[in-house]
Every structure is written in C-alpha cells, then in structure tokens.
Amino acid sequence: MADQLTDGPQIGDTCIGCVVCVDLCPGDVLRMEGDKAVVEYADECWWCGVCRVECPVEGCVKFKFPVAMMNG
C-alpha cells in the first residue's frame, strides 16, 4: 500500500482474497479483481467501517477521512 493514502477506503497488499469486505460492504464500494479486493467506487463509501472491522487481516484495510468530515 502506498504511504500517501487518498480519501476513502484503501485495501492493502496483504489482502488474502477472502471476500468478506466485498460481501459485507453495504454500499457495494468494493469488488474482487483476481484474488484481491479493490475499491471500485470510493466516492460511494458510507464510512461505516465494516470492511475494516470484519477483515481478518489486521491493518489490511485503512481509511483516510476527508478534511471536511473531520472538521464537521
């Protein structure tokens, strides 16, 4: 995963392709690309954190929240 995160969810290189995040995402933001999960629609993210909480690989899913959200 790049050091500089963009706004939204980020799936790291440690993804094991378990599909949990893809199946549980209520906004259908994620999809599988080969054997890894990828963010397809970052703008549609609900920021619920289900993907990060349910991922079995600690630290694989990260978020960078937009400044507007943090100051809101």
Contacts in CASP RR format, 6 or more apart in sequence:
PFRMAT RR
TARGET T0000
AUTHOR 0000-0000-0000
METHOD contacts of the structure
MODEL  1
MADQLTDGPQIGDTCIGCVVCVDLCPGDVLRMEGDKAVVEYADECWWCGV
CRVECPVEGCVKFKFPVAMMNG
1 10 0 8 1.000
1 11 0 8 1.000
1 12 0 8 1.000
1 13 0 8 1.000
1 62 0 8 1.000
5 62 0 8 1.000
5 63 0 8 1.000
5 64 0 8 1.000
6 42 0 8 1.000
6 64 0 8 1.000
7 42 0 8 1.000
7 64 0 8 1.000
7 65 0 8 1.000
7 66 0 8 1.000
8 39 0 8 1.000
8 42 0 8 1.000
8 45 0 8 1.000
8 47 0 8 1.000
8 63 0 8 1.000
8 64 0 8 1.000
8 65 0 8 1.000
8 66 0 8 1.000
9 29 0 8 1.000
9 30 0 8 1.000
9 39 0 8 1.000
9 42 0 8 1.000
9 45 0 8 1.000
9 49 0 8 1.000
9 51 0 8 1.000
9 52 0 8 1.000
9 61 0 8 1.000
9 62 0 8 1.000
9 63 0 8 1.000
10 39 0 8 1.000
10 61 0 8 1.000
10 62 0 8 1.000
10 63 0 8 1.000
10 64 0 8 1.000
11 21 0 8 1.000
11 30 0 8 1.000
11 36 0 8 1.000
11 37 0 8 1.000
11 38 0 8 1.000
11 39 0 8 1.000
11 51 0 8 1.000
11 60 0 8 1.000
11 61 0 8 1.000
12 59 0 8 1.000
12 60 0 8 1.000
12 61 0 8 1.000
12 62 0 8 1.000
14 57 0 8 1.000
14 59 0 8 1.000
14 60 0 8 1.000
15 36 0 8 1.000
15 37 0 8 1.000
15 57 0 8 1.000
15 60 0 8 1.000
16 56 0 8 1.000
16 57 0 8 1.000
16 60 0 8 1.000
17 32 0 8 1.000
17 35 0 8 1.000
17 36 0 8 1.000
17 37 0 8 1.000
18 55 0 8 1.000
18 56 0 8 1.000
19 32 0 8 1.000
19 37 0 8 1.000
20 51 0 8 1.000
20 54 0 8 1.000
20 55 0 8 1.000
20 56 0 8 1.000
21 30 0 8 1.000
21 37 0 8 1.000
21 50 0 8 1.000
21 51 0 8 1.000
21 54 0 8 1.000
21 55 0 8 1.000
21 61 0 8 1.000
22 30 0 8 1.000
22 31 0 8 1.000
22 32 0 8 1.000
22 37 0 8 1.000
24 50 0 8 1.000
24 51 0 8 1.000
24 54 0 8 1.000
25 50 0 8 1.000
25 51 0 8 1.000
26 46 0 8 1.000
26 48 0 8 1.000
26 50 0 8 1.000
27 41 0 8 1.000
27 44 0 8 1.000
27 45 0 8 1.000
27 46 0 8 1.000
28 41 0 8 1.000
28 44 0 8 1.000
29 39 0 8 1.000
29 40 0 8 1.000
29 41 0 8 1.000
29 42 0 8 1.000
29 44 0 8 1.000
29 45 0 8 1.000
29 46 0 8 1.000
29 51 0 8 1.000
30 37 0 8 1.000
30 38 0 8 1.000
30 39 0 8 1.000
30 40 0 8 1.000
30 51 0 8 1.000
31 37 0 8 1.000
31 38 0 8 1.000
31 40 0 8 1.000
32 38 0 8 1.000
37 51 0 8 1.000
39 45 0 8 1.000
47 63 0 8 1.000
47 65 0 8 1.000
47 69 0 8 1.000
49 61 0 8 1.000
49 63 0 8 1.000
51 61 0 8 1.000
52 59 0 8 1.000
52 61 0 8 1.000
52 62 0 8 1.000
52 63 0 8 1.000
55 61 0 8 1.000
END
